[in-house]
Amino acid sequence: MTALTYNAHRIHYDRDYVRDVEGYPDLVVHGPLLALSLLELPRRCAPERAVTAFAFRSKAPLFAPRDIEVTGVPEGDRVVLSAGLPGVAPGMTASATLR
């Protein structure tokens, strides 16, 4: 994914670098990849509806290889989405408008 968005930062693929230089516990999950995971939820749960708007905000880094929970709460024509570790504040939030 980082190659598709021209983001070649080593924090996404070099474990030694990310631990020894950046001080992170492991590889950082690519933000747009998380956004795609969030966008996948309304597509799977409401395939008869089209997403007409989508916005996301990164709140905190998420690290590989941990399991990430993706959740969505419908609110009328909108779905409020989040991604993060179970039981912890989300690393990314989003909203999708459906028609």
WOLINPE-V937948 format. One record per backbone hydrogen bond with DSSP energy under -1.0 kcal/mol. NH is the residue of the N-H (numbers start at 1). CO is the residue of the C=O. E is the energy in kcal/mol with one decimal. If there is no record, write none. Layout:
BEGIN
nh:NH co:CO e:E
nh:NH co:CO e:E
END
This chain:
BEGIN
nh:5 co:1 e:-1.4
nh:6 co:3 e:-1.1
nh:7 co:2 e:-3.3
nh:12 co:9 e:-1.7
nh:13 co:10 e:-1.3
nh:14 co:10 e:-2.7
nh:18 co:14 e:-2.6
nh:19 co:15 e:-2.1
nh:20 co:16 e:-3.0
nh:21 co:17 e:-2.7
nh:22 co:17 e:-1.5
nh:24 co:18 e:-2.2
nh:28 co:11 e:-2.9
nh:29 co:62 e:-3.3
nh:34 co:30 e:-1.7
nh:35 co:31 e:-2.4
nh:36 co:32 e:-2.1
nh:37 co:33 e:-1.8
nh:38 co:34 e:-2.4
nh:39 co:35 e:-2.5
nh:40 co:36 e:-1.5
nh:43 co:39 e:-1.0
nh:44 co:40 e:-2.3
nh:45 co:41 e:-2.6
nh:46 co:42 e:-2.2
nh:49 co:46 e:-2.1
nh:52 co:97 e:-3.0
nh:53 co:97 e:-1.1
nh:55 co:95 e:-2.1
nh:57 co:93 e:-2.8
nh:59 co:91 e:-3.6
nh:60 co:91 e:-1.8
nh:64 co:27 e:-2.5
nh:66 co:63 e:-1.1
nh:69 co:84 e:-3.6
nh:71 co:82 e:-2.6
nh:73 co:80 e:-2.5
nh:75 co:78 e:-3.7
nh:78 co:75 e:-1.4
nh:79 co:96 e:-2.4
nh:80 co:73 e:-2.6
nh:81 co:94 e:-2.8
nh:82 co:71 e:-2.1
nh:83 co:92 e:-2.4
nh:84 co:69 e:-1.8
nh:88 co:85 e:-2.0
nh:91 co:83 e:-2.0
nh:92 co:83 e:-1.8
nh:93 co:57 e:-2.3
nh:94 co:81 e:-2.2
nh:95 co:55 e:-2.3
nh:96 co:79 e:-2.2
nh:97 co:53 e:-2.5
nh:98 co:77 e:-3.6
nh:99 co:50 e:-2.2
END
